[in-house]
């Protein structure tokens, strides 16, 4: 699937049976801003997420995976699974 021009070059696509989504992550203070976009590039959510695990390195290779949505996101890095959570609605 071709990435829409309004989405960051670092965005990752999670392909789904019903729908696919693009995800981006950026550090924001002690938290992480994760954004989800539709396949067409429409911003579906932009929220601040917490992560309890301190070994995640935003500057090292990582991959968004299932289960990821606007309340919880999962990232795999160095064979470790990181869960990001938000209380924003």
PDB file of N, CA, C and O in Angstrom:
ATOM      1  N   UNK A   1       0.849  -1.181   0.000  1.00  0.00           N
ATOM      2  CA  UNK A   1       0.000   0.000   0.000  1.00  0.00           C
ATOM      3  C   UNK A   1       0.895   1.246   0.000  1.00  0.00           C
ATOM      4  O   UNK A   1       1.840   1.348   0.782  1.00  0.00           O
ATOM      5  N   UNK A   2       0.584   2.167  -0.874  1.00  0.00           N
ATOM      6  CA  UNK A   2       1.372   3.395  -0.974  1.00  0.00           C
ATOM      7  C   UNK A   2       1.037   4.328   0.184  1.00  0.00           C
ATOM      8  O   UNK A   2      -0.130   4.528   0.521  1.00  0.00           O
ATOM      9  N   UNK A   3       2.075   4.891   0.782  1.00  0.00           N
ATOM     10  CA  UNK A   3       1.904   5.800   1.914  1.00  0.00           C
ATOM     11  C   UNK A   3       1.453   7.171   1.417  1.00  0.00           C
ATOM     12  O   UNK A   3       2.089   7.740   0.530  1.00  0.00           O
ATOM     13  N   UNK A   4       0.358   7.715   1.977  1.00  0.00           N
ATOM     14  CA  UNK A   4      -0.074   9.070   1.612  1.00  0.00           C
ATOM     15  C   UNK A   4       1.014  10.096   1.951  1.00  0.00           C
ATOM     16  O   UNK A   4       1.779   9.908   2.897  1.00  0.00           O
ATOM     17  N   UNK A   5       1.074  11.172   1.177  1.00  0.00           N
ATOM     18  CA  UNK A   5       2.158  12.152   1.326  1.00  0.00           C
ATOM     19  C   UNK A   5       2.106  12.917   2.647  1.00  0.00           C
ATOM     20  O   UNK A   5       3.126  13.458   3.074  1.00  0.00           O
ATOM     21  N   UNK A   6       0.958  12.978   3.301  1.00  0.00           N
ATOM     22  CA  UNK A   6       0.856  13.736   4.552  1.00  0.00           C
ATOM     23  C   UNK A   6       1.309  12.933   5.774  1.00  0.00           C
ATOM     24  O   UNK A   6       1.282  13.454   6.889  1.00  0.00           O
ATOM     25  N   UNK A   7       1.722  11.688   5.591  1.00  0.00           N
ATOM     26  CA  UNK A   7       2.147  10.837   6.702  1.00  0.00           C
ATOM     27  C   UNK A   7       3.670  10.781   6.728  1.00  0.00           C
ATOM     28  O   UNK A   7       4.313  10.687   5.682  1.00  0.00           O
ATOM     29  N   UNK A   8       4.240  10.840   7.922  1.00  0.00           N
ATOM     30  CA  UNK A   8       5.691  10.800   8.124  1.00  0.00           C
ATOM     31  C   UNK A   8       6.327   9.610   7.409  1.00  0.00           C
ATOM     32  O   UNK A   8       5.734   8.535   7.315  1.00  0.00           O
ATOM     33  N   UNK A   9       7.531   9.821   6.912  1.00  0.00           N
ATOM     34  CA  UNK A   9       8.251   8.729   6.247  1.00  0.00           C
ATOM     35  C   UNK A   9       8.562   7.594   7.217  1.00  0.00           C
ATOM     36  O   UNK A   9       8.822   6.469   6.789  1.00  0.00           O
ATOM     37  N   UNK A  10       8.538   7.878   8.527  1.00  0.00           N
ATOM     38  CA  UNK A  10       8.802   6.849   9.534  1.00  0.00           C
ATOM     39  C   UNK A  10       7.562   6.049   9.910  1.00  0.00           C
ATOM     40  O   UNK A  10       7.654   5.109  10.700  1.00  0.00           O
ATOM     41  N   UNK A  11       6.409   6.402   9.362  1.00  0.00           N
ATOM     42  CA  UNK A  11       5.166   5.698   9.689  1.00  0.00           C
ATOM     43  C   UNK A  11       5.248   4.240   9.259  1.00  0.00           C
ATOM     44  O   UNK A  11       5.870   3.899   8.252  1.00  0.00           O
ATOM     45  N   UNK A  12       4.602   3.392  10.052  1.00  0.00           N
ATOM     46  CA  UNK A  12       4.567   1.963   9.749  1.00  0.00           C
ATOM     47  C   UNK A  12       3.124   1.536   9.538  1.00  0.00           C
ATOM     48  O   UNK A  12       2.220   1.984  10.244  1.00  0.00           O
ATOM     49  N   UNK A  13       2.923   0.670   8.564  1.00  0.00           N
ATOM     50  CA  UNK A  13       1.596   0.166   8.237  1.00  0.00           C
ATOM     51  C   UNK A  13       1.363  -1.167   8.932  1.00  0.00           C
ATOM     52  O   UNK A  13       2.184  -2.081   8.848  1.00  0.00           O
ATOM     53  N   UNK A  14       0.230  -1.260   9.620  1.00  0.00           N
ATOM     54  CA  UNK A  14      -0.233  -2.554  10.127  1.00  0.00           C
ATOM     55  C   UNK A  14      -1.411  -2.938   9.242  1.00  0.00           C
ATOM     56  O   UNK A  14      -2.444  -2.270   9.240  1.00  0.00           O
ATOM     57  N   UNK A  15      -1.245  -4.017   8.493  1.00  0.00           N
ATOM     58  CA  UNK A  15      -2.299  -4.476   7.601  1.00  0.00           C
ATOM     59  C   UNK A  15      -3.288  -5.318   8.377  1.00  0.00           C
ATOM     60  O   UNK A  15      -2.909  -6.171   9.180  1.00  0.00           O
ATOM     61  N   UNK A  16      -4.559  -5.067   8.125  1.00  0.00           N
ATOM     62  CA  UNK A  16      -5.608  -5.810   8.798  1.00  0.00           C
ATOM     63  C   UNK A  16      -6.574  -6.426   7.816  1.00  0.00           C
ATOM     64  O   UNK A  16      -6.613  -6.051   6.644  1.00  0.00           O
ATOM     65  N   UNK A  17      -7.359  -7.378   8.303  1.00  0.00           N
ATOM     66  CA  UNK A  17      -8.355  -8.035   7.467  1.00  0.00           C
ATOM     67  C   UNK A  17      -9.452  -7.044   7.104  1.00  0.00           C
ATOM     68  O   UNK A  17      -9.812  -6.912   5.935  1.00  0.00           O
ATOM     69  N   UNK A  18      -9.985  -6.343   8.111  1.00  0.00           N
ATOM     70  CA  UNK A  18     -11.053  -5.380   7.869  1.00  0.00           C
ATOM     71  C   UNK A  18     -10.530  -4.020   7.474  1.00  0.00           C
ATOM     72  O   UNK A  18     -11.088  -3.365   6.593  1.00  0.00           O
ATOM     73  N   UNK A  19      -9.458  -3.590   8.120  1.00  0.00           N
ATOM     74  CA  UNK A  19      -8.900  -2.262   7.864  1.00  0.00           C
ATOM     75  C   UNK A  19      -7.423  -2.257   8.236  1.00  0.00           C
ATOM     76  O   UNK A  19      -6.985  -3.006   9.110  1.00  0.00           O
ATOM     77  N   UNK A  20      -6.681  -1.419   7.574  1.00  0.00           N
ATOM     78  CA  UNK A  20      -5.268  -1.236   7.872  1.00  0.00           C
ATOM     79  C   UNK A  20      -5.084   0.167   8.423  1.00  0.00           C
ATOM     80  O   UNK A  20      -5.924   1.040   8.208  1.00  0.00           O
ATOM     81  N   UNK A  21      -3.979   0.383   9.137  1.00  0.00           N
ATOM     82  CA  UNK A  21      -3.694   1.704   9.699  1.00  0.00           C
ATOM     83  C   UNK A  21      -2.197   1.977   9.669  1.00  0.00           C
ATOM     84  O   UNK A  21      -1.374   1.069   9.789  1.00  0.00           O
ATOM     85  N   UNK A  22      -1.869   3.260   9.506  1.00  0.00           N
ATOM     86  CA  UNK A  22      -0.493   3.729   9.619  1.00  0.00           C
ATOM     87  C   UNK A  22      -0.279   4.237  11.041  1.00  0.00           C
ATOM     88  O   UNK A  22      -1.168   4.874  11.606  1.00  0.00           O
ATOM     89  N   UNK A  23       0.888   3.965  11.629  1.00  0.00           N
ATOM     90  CA  UNK A  23       1.206   4.410  12.979  1.00  0.00           C
ATOM     91  C   UNK A  23       2.541   5.151  12.993  1.00  0.00           C
ATOM     92  O   UNK A  23       3.487   4.780  12.298  1.00  0.00           O
ATOM     93  N   UNK A  24       2.589   6.215  13.809  1.00  0.00           N
ATOM     94  CA  UNK A  24       3.846   6.925  14.069  1.00  0.00           C
ATOM     95  C   UNK A  24       4.006   7.067  15.572  1.00  0.00           C
ATOM     96  O   UNK A  24       3.026   7.048  16.315  1.00  0.00           O
ATOM     97  N   UNK A  25       5.247   7.210  16.013  1.00  0.00           N
ATOM     98  CA  UNK A  25       5.536   7.431  17.432  1.00  0.00           C
ATOM     99  C   UNK A  25       6.633   8.469  17.539  1.00  0.00           C
ATOM    100  O   UNK A  25       7.606   8.444  16.785  1.00  0.00           O
ATOM    101  N   UNK A  26       6.463   9.403  18.505  1.00  0.00           N
ATOM    102  CA  UNK A  26       7.446  10.454  18.757  1.00  0.00           C
ATOM    103  C   UNK A  26       7.543  10.665  20.259  1.00  0.00           C
ATOM    104  O   UNK A  26       6.521  10.646  20.946  1.00  0.00           O
ATOM    105  N   UNK A  27       8.754  10.868  20.790  1.00  0.00           N
ATOM    106  CA  UNK A  27       8.854  11.187  22.214  1.00  0.00           C
ATOM    107  C   UNK A  27       8.289  12.573  22.483  1.00  0.00           C
ATOM    108  O   UNK A  27       8.436  13.488  21.673  1.00  0.00           O
ATOM    109  N   UNK A  28       7.645  12.711  23.626  1.00  0.00           N
ATOM    110  CA  UNK A  28       7.101  14.000  24.040  1.00  0.00           C
ATOM    111  C   UNK A  28       7.249  14.071  25.555  1.00  0.00           C
ATOM    112  O   UNK A  28       6.383  13.619  26.304  1.00  0.00           O
ATOM    113  N   UNK A  29       8.369  14.651  25.987  1.00  0.00           N
ATOM    114  CA  UNK A  29       8.686  14.654  27.413  1.00  0.00           C
ATOM    115  C   UNK A  29       8.941  13.231  27.878  1.00  0.00           C
ATOM    116  O   UNK A  29       9.729  12.508  27.268  1.00  0.00           O
ATOM    117  N   UNK A  30       8.282  12.826  28.951  1.00  0.00           N
ATOM    118  CA  UNK A  30       8.423  11.466  29.490  1.00  0.00           C
ATOM    119  C   UNK A  30       7.466  10.490  28.804  1.00  0.00           C
ATOM    120  O   UNK A  30       7.489   9.291  29.083  1.00  0.00           O
ATOM    121  N   UNK A  31       6.630  11.005  27.911  1.00  0.00           N
ATOM    122  CA  UNK A  31       5.610  10.192  27.252  1.00  0.00           C
ATOM    123  C   UNK A  31       5.942  10.024  25.775  1.00  0.00           C
ATOM    124  O   UNK A  31       6.965  10.507  25.289  1.00  0.00           O
ATOM    125  N   UNK A  32       5.057   9.331  25.078  1.00  0.00           N
ATOM    126  CA  UNK A  32       5.208   9.127  23.638  1.00  0.00           C
ATOM    127  C   UNK A  32       3.912   9.518  22.940  1.00  0.00           C
ATOM    128  O   UNK A  32       2.832   9.099  23.356  1.00  0.00           O
ATOM    129  N   UNK A  33       4.011  10.310  21.891  1.00  0.00           N
ATOM    130  CA  UNK A  33       2.840  10.642  21.085  1.00  0.00           C
ATOM    131  C   UNK A  33       2.749   9.617  19.973  1.00  0.00           C
ATOM    132  O   UNK A  33       3.649   9.496  19.142  1.00  0.00           O
ATOM    133  N   UNK A  34       1.641   8.877  19.972  1.00  0.00           N
ATOM    134  CA  UNK A  34       1.387   7.906  18.921  1.00  0.00           C
ATOM    135  C   UNK A  34       0.184   8.397  18.126  1.00  0.00           C
ATOM    136  O   UNK A  34      -0.852   8.767  18.680  1.00  0.00           O
ATOM    137  N   UNK A  35       0.360   8.386  16.801  1.00  0.00           N
ATOM    138  CA  UNK A  35      -0.719   8.802  15.916  1.00  0.00           C
ATOM    139  C   UNK A  35      -1.088   7.628  15.014  1.00  0.00           C
ATOM    140  O   UNK A  35      -0.232   6.868  14.562  1.00  0.00           O
ATOM    141  N   UNK A  36      -2.383   7.510  14.771  1.00  0.00           N
ATOM    142  CA  UNK A  36      -2.884   6.486  13.856  1.00  0.00           C
ATOM    143  C   UNK A  36      -3.603   7.170  12.709  1.00  0.00           C
ATOM    144  O   UNK A  36      -4.409   8.077  12.918  1.00  0.00           O
ATOM    145  N   UNK A  37      -3.304   6.724  11.493  1.00  0.00           N
ATOM    146  CA  UNK A  37      -3.896   7.271  10.283  1.00  0.00           C
ATOM    147  C   UNK A  37      -4.594   6.162   9.507  1.00  0.00           C
ATOM    148  O   UNK A  37      -4.183   5.002   9.543  1.00  0.00           O
ATOM    149  N   UNK A  38      -5.654   6.542   8.807  1.00  0.00           N
ATOM    150  CA  UNK A  38      -6.334   5.605   7.916  1.00  0.00           C
ATOM    151  C   UNK A  38      -5.415   5.300   6.732  1.00  0.00           C
ATOM    152  O   UNK A  38      -4.422   5.998   6.528  1.00  0.00           O
ATOM    153  N   UNK A  39      -5.734   4.270   5.955  1.00  0.00           N
ATOM    154  CA  UNK A  39      -4.925   3.980   4.762  1.00  0.00           C
ATOM    155  C   UNK A  39      -4.851   5.158   3.794  1.00  0.00           C
ATOM    156  O   UNK A  39      -3.882   5.285   3.045  1.00  0.00           O
ATOM    157  N   UNK A  40      -5.876   6.025   3.805  1.00  0.00           N
ATOM    158  CA  UNK A  40      -5.909   7.191   2.914  1.00  0.00           C
ATOM    159  C   UNK A  40      -5.177   8.399   3.490  1.00  0.00           C
ATOM    160  O   UNK A  40      -5.015   9.406   2.801  1.00  0.00           O
ATOM    161  N   UNK A  41      -4.730   8.312   4.756  1.00  0.00           N
ATOM    162  CA  UNK A  41      -3.980   9.406   5.357  1.00  0.00           C
ATOM    163  C   UNK A  41      -4.762  10.280   6.311  1.00  0.00           C
ATOM    164  O   UNK A  41      -4.241  11.303   6.757  1.00  0.00           O
ATOM    165  N   UNK A  42      -6.000   9.923   6.648  1.00  0.00           N
ATOM    166  CA  UNK A  42      -6.798  10.705   7.592  1.00  0.00           C
ATOM    167  C   UNK A  42      -6.357  10.386   9.024  1.00  0.00           C
ATOM    168  O   UNK A  42      -6.285   9.221   9.417  1.00  0.00           O
ATOM    169  N   UNK A  43      -6.063  11.442   9.800  1.00  0.00           N
ATOM    170  CA  UNK A  43      -5.672  11.258  11.197  1.00  0.00           C
ATOM    171  C   UNK A  43      -6.866  10.721  11.980  1.00  0.00           C
ATOM    172  O   UNK A  43      -7.912  11.367  12.040  1.00  0.00           O
ATOM    173  N   UNK A  44      -6.712   9.550  12.575  1.00  0.00           N
ATOM    174  CA  UNK A  44      -7.787   8.918  13.347  1.00  0.00           C
ATOM    175  C   UNK A  44      -7.633   9.175  14.839  1.00  0.00           C
ATOM    176  O   UNK A  44      -8.628   9.285  15.554  1.00  0.00           O
ATOM    177  N   UNK A  45      -6.402   9.271  15.312  1.00  0.00           N
ATOM    178  CA  UNK A  45      -6.176   9.655  16.702  1.00  0.00           C
ATOM    179  C   UNK A  45      -4.722  10.066  16.885  1.00  0.00           C
ATOM    180  O   UNK A  45      -3.828   9.607  16.173  1.00  0.00           O
ATOM    181  N   UNK A  46      -4.511  10.946  17.863  1.00  0.00           N
ATOM    182  CA  UNK A  46      -3.184  11.432  18.244  1.00  0.00           C
ATOM    183  C   UNK A  46      -3.224  11.594  19.750  1.00  0.00           C
ATOM    184  O   UNK A  46      -3.848  12.522  20.267  1.00  0.00           O
ATOM    185  N   UNK A  47      -2.554  10.685  20.458  1.00  0.00           N
ATOM    186  CA  UNK A  47      -2.653  10.670  21.919  1.00  0.00           C
ATOM    187  C   UNK A  47      -1.289  10.444  22.556  1.00  0.00           C
ATOM    188  O   UNK A  47      -0.362   9.927  21.934  1.00  0.00           O
ATOM    189  N   UNK A  48      -1.201  10.855  23.834  1.00  0.00           N
ATOM    190  CA  UNK A  48       0.002  10.616  24.613  1.00  0.00           C
ATOM    191  C   UNK A  48      -0.115   9.267  25.310  1.00  0.00           C
ATOM    192  O   UNK A  48      -1.127   8.964  25.942  1.00  0.00           O
ATOM    193  N   UNK A  49       0.938   8.465  25.185  1.00  0.00           N
ATOM    194  CA  UNK A  49       0.969   7.113  25.746  1.00  0.00           C
ATOM    195  C   UNK A  49       2.088   6.990  26.775  1.00  0.00           C
ATOM    196  O   UNK A  49       3.128   7.641  26.670  1.00  0.00           O
ATOM    197  N   UNK A  50       1.852   6.151  27.759  1.00  0.00           N
ATOM    198  CA  UNK A  50       2.870   5.828  28.755  1.00  0.00           C
ATOM    199  C   UNK A  50       3.437   4.450  28.457  1.00  0.00           C
ATOM    200  O   UNK A  50       2.811   3.629  27.786  1.00  0.00           O
ATOM    201  N   UNK A  51       4.629   4.219  28.971  1.00  0.00           N
ATOM    202  CA  UNK A  51       5.302   2.936  28.837  1.00  0.00           C
ATOM    203  C   UNK A  51       6.001   2.656  30.149  1.00  0.00           C
ATOM    204  O   UNK A  51       6.831   3.452  30.589  1.00  0.00           O
ATOM    205  N   UNK A  52       5.683   1.545  30.779  1.00  0.00           N
ATOM    206  CA  UNK A  52       6.295   1.202  32.062  1.00  0.00           C
ATOM    207  C   UNK A  52       7.719   0.680  31.906  1.00  0.00           C
ATOM    208  O   UNK A  52       8.544   0.823  32.809  1.00  0.00           O
ATOM    209  N   UNK A  53       7.998   0.082  30.771  1.00  0.00           N
ATOM    210  CA  UNK A  53       9.308  -0.528  30.526  1.00  0.00           C
ATOM    211  C   UNK A  53      10.299   0.534  30.054  1.00  0.00           C
ATOM    212  O   UNK A  53      10.023   1.252  29.093  1.00  0.00           O
ATOM    213  N   UNK A  54      11.436   0.641  30.711  1.00  0.00           N
ATOM    214  CA  UNK A  54      12.387   1.713  30.408  1.00  0.00           C
ATOM    215  C   UNK A  54      13.441   1.325  29.365  1.00  0.00           C
ATOM    216  O   UNK A  54      14.276   2.158  29.014  1.00  0.00           O
ATOM    217  N   UNK A  55      13.428   0.095  28.864  1.00  0.00           N
ATOM    218  CA  UNK A  55      14.475  -0.312  27.930  1.00  0.00           C
ATOM    219  C   UNK A  55      14.136  -0.011  26.468  1.00  0.00           C
ATOM    220  O   UNK A  55      14.974  -0.231  25.594  1.00  0.00           O
ATOM    221  N   UNK A  56      12.928   0.487  26.179  1.00  0.00           N
ATOM    222  CA  UNK A  56      12.573   0.841  24.806  1.00  0.00           C
ATOM    223  C   UNK A  56      13.455   1.991  24.343  1.00  0.00           C
ATOM    224  O   UNK A  56      13.641   2.969  25.068  1.00  0.00           O
ATOM    225  N   UNK A  57      14.001   1.871  23.127  1.00  0.00           N
ATOM    226  CA  UNK A  57      14.875   2.905  22.559  1.00  0.00           C
ATOM    227  C   UNK A  57      14.248   3.427  21.267  1.00  0.00           C
ATOM    228  O   UNK A  57      14.267   2.749  20.240  1.00  0.00           O
ATOM    229  N   UNK A  58      13.699   4.625  21.329  1.00  0.00           N
ATOM    230  CA  UNK A  58      13.020   5.224  20.177  1.00  0.00           C
ATOM    231  C   UNK A  58      13.960   5.366  18.975  1.00  0.00           C
ATOM    232  O   UNK A  58      13.499   5.453  17.837  1.00  0.00           O
ATOM    233  N   UNK A  59      15.270   5.389  19.220  1.00  0.00           N
ATOM    234  CA  UNK A  59      16.246   5.575  18.143  1.00  0.00           C
ATOM    235  C   UNK A  59      16.733   4.262  17.532  1.00  0.00           C
ATOM    236  O   UNK A  59      17.531   4.278  16.594  1.00  0.00           O
ATOM    237  N   UNK A  60      16.267   3.134  18.049  1.00  0.00           N
ATOM    238  CA  UNK A  60      16.634   1.830  17.492  1.00  0.00           C
ATOM    239  C   UNK A  60      15.450   1.272  16.701  1.00  0.00           C
ATOM    240  O   UNK A  60      14.313   1.709  16.874  1.00  0.00           O
ATOM    241  N   UNK A  61      15.731   0.312  15.841  1.00  0.00           N
ATOM    242  CA  UNK A  61      14.687  -0.267  14.999  1.00  0.00           C
ATOM    243  C   UNK A  61      13.582  -0.884  15.851  1.00  0.00           C
ATOM    244  O   UNK A  61      13.855  -1.536  16.859  1.00  0.00           O
ATOM    245  N   UNK A  62      12.338  -0.674  15.440  1.00  0.00           N
ATOM    246  CA  UNK A  62      11.176  -1.226  16.136  1.00  0.00           C
ATOM    247  C   UNK A  62      10.082  -1.475  15.109  1.00  0.00           C
ATOM    248  O   UNK A  62      10.164  -1.011  13.972  1.00  0.00           O
ATOM    249  N   UNK A  63       9.052  -2.218  15.525  1.00  0.00           N
ATOM    250  CA  UNK A  63       7.940  -2.514  14.621  1.00  0.00           C
ATOM    251  C   UNK A  63       6.624  -2.508  15.384  1.00  0.00           C
ATOM    252  O   UNK A  63       6.473  -3.211  16.383  1.00  0.00           O
ATOM    253  N   UNK A  64       5.666  -1.704  14.903  1.00  0.00           N
ATOM    254  CA  UNK A  64       4.309  -1.756  15.437  1.00  0.00           C
ATOM    255  C   UNK A  64       3.703  -3.096  15.052  1.00  0.00           C
ATOM    256  O   UNK A  64       3.938  -3.600  13.955  1.00  0.00           O
ATOM    257  N   UNK A  65       2.919  -3.670  15.961  1.00  0.00           N
ATOM    258  CA  UNK A  65       2.266  -4.944  15.682  1.00  0.00           C
ATOM    259  C   UNK A  65       0.910  -4.976  16.369  1.00  0.00           C
ATOM    260  O   UNK A  65       0.505  -4.006  17.009  1.00  0.00           O
ATOM    261  N   UNK A  66       0.215  -6.093  16.232  1.00  0.00           N
ATOM    262  CA  UNK A  66      -1.094  -6.254  16.881  1.00  0.00           C
ATOM    263  C   UNK A  66      -0.890  -6.453  18.376  1.00  0.00           C
ATOM    264  O   UNK A  66       0.109  -7.072  18.744  1.00  0.00           O
ATOM    265  N   UNK A  67      -1.648  -6.037  19.156  1.00  0.00           N
ATOM    266  CA  UNK A  67      -2.844  -5.257  19.109  1.00  0.00           C
ATOM    267  C   UNK A  67      -2.446  -3.787  19.222  1.00  0.00           C
ATOM    268  O   UNK A  67      -1.795  -3.392  20.189  1.00  0.00           O
ATOM    269  N   UNK A  68      -2.825  -2.999  18.260  1.00  0.00           N
ATOM    270  CA  UNK A  68      -2.542  -1.561  18.290  1.00  0.00           C
ATOM    271  C   UNK A  68      -3.780  -0.808  17.825  1.00  0.00           C
ATOM    272  O   UNK A  68      -4.337  -1.085  16.763  1.00  0.00           O
ATOM    273  N   UNK A  69      -4.199   0.157  18.652  1.00  0.00           N
ATOM    274  CA  UNK A  69      -5.348   1.003  18.324  1.00  0.00           C
ATOM    275  C   UNK A  69      -5.203   2.311  19.097  1.00  0.00           C
ATOM    276  O   UNK A  69      -4.106   2.619  19.564  1.00  0.00           O
ATOM    277  N   UNK A  70      -6.265   3.082  19.243  1.00  0.00           N
ATOM    278  CA  UNK A  70      -6.165   4.419  19.846  1.00  0.00           C
ATOM    279  C   UNK A  70      -6.063   4.400  21.377  1.00  0.00           C
ATOM    280  O   UNK A  70      -5.913   5.463  21.980  1.00  0.00           O
ATOM    281  N   UNK A  71      -6.138   3.257  22.012  1.00  0.00           N
ATOM    282  CA  UNK A  71      -6.046   3.175  23.471  1.00  0.00           C
ATOM    283  C   UNK A  71      -4.821   2.377  23.929  1.00  0.00           C
ATOM    284  O   UNK A  71      -4.317   2.580  25.033  1.00  0.00           O
ATOM    285  N   UNK A  72      -4.354   1.480  23.079  1.00  0.00           N
ATOM    286  CA  UNK A  72      -3.229   0.610  23.411  1.00  0.00           C
ATOM    287  C   UNK A  72      -2.448   0.320  22.134  1.00  0.00           C
ATOM    288  O   UNK A  72      -3.034   0.068  21.081  1.00  0.00           O
ATOM    289  N   UNK A  73      -1.121   0.357  22.237  1.00  0.00           N
ATOM    290  CA  UNK A  73      -0.286   0.027  21.082  1.00  0.00           C
ATOM    291  C   UNK A  73       0.789  -0.951  21.506  1.00  0.00           C
ATOM    292  O   UNK A  73       1.263  -0.925  22.642  1.00  0.00           O
ATOM    293  N   UNK A  74       1.166  -1.813  20.579  1.00  0.00           N
ATOM    294  CA  UNK A  74       2.180  -2.823  20.833  1.00  0.00           C
ATOM    295  C   UNK A  74       3.325  -2.626  19.847  1.00  0.00           C
ATOM    296  O   UNK A  74       3.118  -2.498  18.641  1.00  0.00           O
ATOM    297  N   UNK A  75       4.525  -2.606  20.390  1.00  0.00           N
ATOM    298  CA  UNK A  75       5.731  -2.471  19.572  1.00  0.00           C
ATOM    299  C   UNK A  75       6.698  -3.582  19.942  1.00  0.00           C
ATOM    300  O   UNK A  75       6.880  -3.896  21.118  1.00  0.00           O
ATOM    301  N   UNK A  76       7.319  -4.174  18.924  1.00  0.00           N
ATOM    302  CA  UNK A  76       8.350  -5.185  19.130  1.00  0.00           C
ATOM    303  C   UNK A  76       9.694  -4.551  18.807  1.00  0.00           C
ATOM    304  O   UNK A  76       9.867  -3.916  17.766  1.00  0.00           O
ATOM    305  N   UNK A  77      10.646  -4.736  19.725  1.00  0.00           N
ATOM    306  CA  UNK A  77      12.004  -4.229  19.518  1.00  0.00           C
ATOM    307  C   UNK A  77      12.966  -5.217  20.153  1.00  0.00           C
ATOM    308  O   UNK A  77      12.815  -5.565  21.324  1.00  0.00           O
ATOM    309  N   UNK A  78      13.941  -5.668  19.403  1.00  0.00           N
ATOM    310  CA  UNK A  78      14.934  -6.627  19.904  1.00  0.00           C
ATOM    311  C   UNK A  78      14.263  -7.837  20.554  1.00  0.00           C
ATOM    312  O   UNK A  78      14.687  -8.305  21.611  1.00  0.00           O
ATOM    313  N   UNK A  79      13.214  -8.333  19.904  1.00  0.00           N
ATOM    314  CA  UNK A  79      12.460  -9.506  20.342  1.00  0.00           C
ATOM    315  C   UNK A  79      11.724  -9.306  21.665  1.00  0.00           C
ATOM    316  O   UNK A  79      11.237 -10.271  22.254  1.00  0.00           O
ATOM    317  N   UNK A  80      11.641  -8.063  22.136  1.00  0.00           N
ATOM    318  CA  UNK A  80      10.864  -7.737  23.336  1.00  0.00           C
ATOM    319  C   UNK A  80       9.579  -7.044  22.915  1.00  0.00           C
ATOM    320  O   UNK A  80       9.554  -6.311  21.927  1.00  0.00           O
ATOM    321  N   UNK A  81       8.505  -7.282  23.674  1.00  0.00           N
ATOM    322  CA  UNK A  81       7.213  -6.675  23.394  1.00  0.00           C
ATOM    323  C   UNK A  81       6.976  -5.534  24.373  1.00  0.00           C
ATOM    324  O   UNK A  81       7.068  -5.713  25.587  1.00  0.00           O
ATOM    325  N   UNK A  82       6.671  -4.368  23.833  1.00  0.00           N
ATOM    326  CA  UNK A  82       6.392  -3.174  24.632  1.00  0.00           C
ATOM    327  C   UNK A  82       4.930  -2.782  24.448  1.00  0.00           C
ATOM    328  O   UNK A  82       4.440  -2.689  23.323  1.00  0.00           O
ATOM    329  N   UNK A  83       4.245  -2.553  25.556  1.00  0.00           N
ATOM    330  CA  UNK A  83       2.842  -2.136  25.533  1.00  0.00           C
ATOM    331  C   UNK A  83       2.759  -0.673  25.949  1.00  0.00           C
ATOM    332  O   UNK A  83       3.253  -0.286  27.008  1.00  0.00           O
ATOM    333  N   UNK A  84       2.134   0.122  25.111  1.00  0.00           N
ATOM    334  CA  UNK A  84       1.917   1.546  25.364  1.00  0.00           C
ATOM    335  C   UNK A  84       0.433   1.746  25.654  1.00  0.00           C
ATOM    336  O   UNK A  84      -0.421   1.195  24.959  1.00  0.00           O
ATOM    337  N   UNK A  85       0.131   2.537  26.685  1.00  0.00           N
ATOM    338  CA  UNK A  85      -1.265   2.762  27.098  1.00  0.00           C
ATOM    339  C   UNK A  85      -1.550   4.253  27.232  1.00  0.00           C
ATOM    340  O   UNK A  85      -0.656   5.043  27.535  1.00  0.00           O
ATOM    341  N   UNK A  86      -2.815   4.627  27.001  1.00  0.00           N
ATOM    342  CA  UNK A  86      -3.233   5.996  27.172  1.00  0.00           C
ATOM    343  C   UNK A  86      -4.552   6.048  27.935  1.00  0.00           C
ATOM    344  O   UNK A  86      -5.357   5.118  27.883  1.00  0.00           O
ATOM    345  N   UNK A  87      -4.753   7.158  28.643  1.00  0.00           N
ATOM    346  CA  UNK A  87      -6.012   7.418  29.311  1.00  0.00           C
ATOM    347  C   UNK A  87      -6.796   8.502  28.574  1.00  0.00           C
ATOM    348  O   UNK A  87      -7.909   8.844  28.973  1.00  0.00           O
ATOM    349  N   UNK A  88      -6.219   9.044  27.502  1.00  0.00           N
ATOM    350  CA  UNK A  88      -6.885  10.092  26.728  1.00  0.00           C
ATOM    351  C   UNK A  88      -8.025   9.509  25.909  1.00  0.00           C
ATOM    352  O   UNK A  88      -7.953   8.372  25.443  1.00  0.00           O
ATOM    353  N   UNK A  89      -9.071  10.295  25.740  1.00  0.00           N
ATOM    354  CA  UNK A  89     -10.215   9.841  24.940  1.00  0.00           C
ATOM    355  C   UNK A  89     -10.544  10.836  23.881  1.00  0.00           C
ATOM    356  O   UNK A  89     -11.479  10.628  23.108  1.00  0.00           O
TER     357      UNK A  89
END
